[in-house]
Amino acid sequence: MSEETVPQQGGTGQPKGLLQQMEELMAALNADLSALDADLQAAGDAPRRPGEEEQVG
């Protein structure tokens, strides 16, 4: 495996462990989902335009 394919941690030259990578990805995913949920909640509070139908499913 080349050095280009191994993620580096800061400036230490130590590769990140798989668990640490997964924790960082999960934290980023949770932050993105929280932002998306806030956007959807705000959009749900907005009045609907005439002719716009609610999709169920």
C-alpha positions as a Markdown table, in Angstrom:
| # | Residue | x | y | z |
|---|---|---|---|---|
| 1 | Met | 0.0 | 0.0 | 0.0 |
| 2 | Ser | 1.5 | 3.3 | -1.0 |
| 3 | Glu | 1.7 | 6.4 | 1.3 |
| 4 | Glu | -0.8 | 8.2 | -0.9 |
| 5 | Thr | -3.6 | 5.8 | -0.1 |
| 6 | Val | -3.0 | 5.8 | 3.7 |
| 7 | Pro | -4.7 | 8.7 | 5.4 |
| 8 | Gln | -2.4 | 10.7 | 7.6 |
| 9 | Gln | -3.2 | 12.1 | 11.0 |
| 10 | Gly | -2.2 | 15.7 | 11.4 |
| 11 | Gly | 1.5 | 16.2 | 11.0 |
| 12 | Thr | 2.6 | 13.1 | 13.1 |
| 13 | Gly | 3.0 | 10.8 | 10.1 |
| 14 | Gln | 0.9 | 8.1 | 11.9 |
| 15 | Pro | -2.0 | 6.6 | 9.9 |
| 16 | Lys | -5.4 | 6.8 | 11.5 |
| 17 | Gly | -6.9 | 3.7 | 12.8 |
| 18 | Leu | -10.1 | 2.3 | 11.1 |
| 19 | Leu | -12.1 | 2.9 | 14.2 |
| 20 | Gln | -11.0 | 6.5 | 14.4 |
| 21 | Gln | -11.9 | 7.0 | 10.7 |
| 22 | Met | -15.3 | 5.5 | 11.2 |
| 23 | Glu | -16.0 | 7.7 | 14.3 |
| 24 | Glu | -15.1 | 10.8 | 12.3 |
| 25 | Leu | -17.2 | 9.7 | 9.4 |
| 26 | Met | -20.2 | 9.0 | 11.7 |
| 27 | Ala | -19.8 | 12.4 | 13.4 |
| 28 | Ala | -19.7 | 14.1 | 10.0 |
| 29 | Leu | -22.8 | 12.1 | 8.9 |
| 30 | Asn | -24.7 | 13.0 | 12.1 |
| 31 | Ala | -23.9 | 16.7 | 11.6 |
| 32 | Asp | -25.1 | 16.5 | 8.0 |
| 33 | Leu | -28.3 | 14.7 | 9.0 |
| 34 | Ser | -29.0 | 17.2 | 11.7 |
| 35 | Ala | -28.6 | 20.1 | 9.3 |
| 36 | Leu | -30.8 | 18.3 | 6.8 |
| 37 | Asp | -33.4 | 17.7 | 9.4 |
| 38 | Ala | -33.4 | 21.4 | 10.4 |
| 39 | Asp | -33.8 | 22.4 | 6.7 |
| 40 | Leu | -36.7 | 19.9 | 6.3 |
| 41 | Gln | -38.4 | 21.1 | 9.5 |
| 42 | Ala | -38.1 | 24.7 | 8.3 |
| 43 | Ala | -39.5 | 23.8 | 4.9 |
| 44 | Gly | -42.4 | 22.0 | 6.6 |
| 45 | Asp | -43.3 | 25.2 | 8.4 |
| 46 | Ala | -43.4 | 27.2 | 5.2 |
| 47 | Pro | -46.8 | 27.7 | 3.6 |
| 48 | Arg | -47.4 | 25.6 | 0.5 |
| 49 | Arg | -47.7 | 27.1 | -2.9 |
| 50 | Pro | -51.1 | 26.7 | -4.7 |
| 51 | Gly | -51.3 | 23.5 | -6.6 |
| 52 | Glu | -48.6 | 21.8 | -4.6 |
| 53 | Glu | -49.7 | 18.4 | -3.4 |
| 54 | Glu | -48.3 | 16.5 | -0.5 |
| 55 | Gln | -46.7 | 13.2 | -1.3 |
| 56 | Val | -47.4 | 10.3 | 0.9 |
| 57 | Gly | -45.2 | 7.2 | 0.9 |
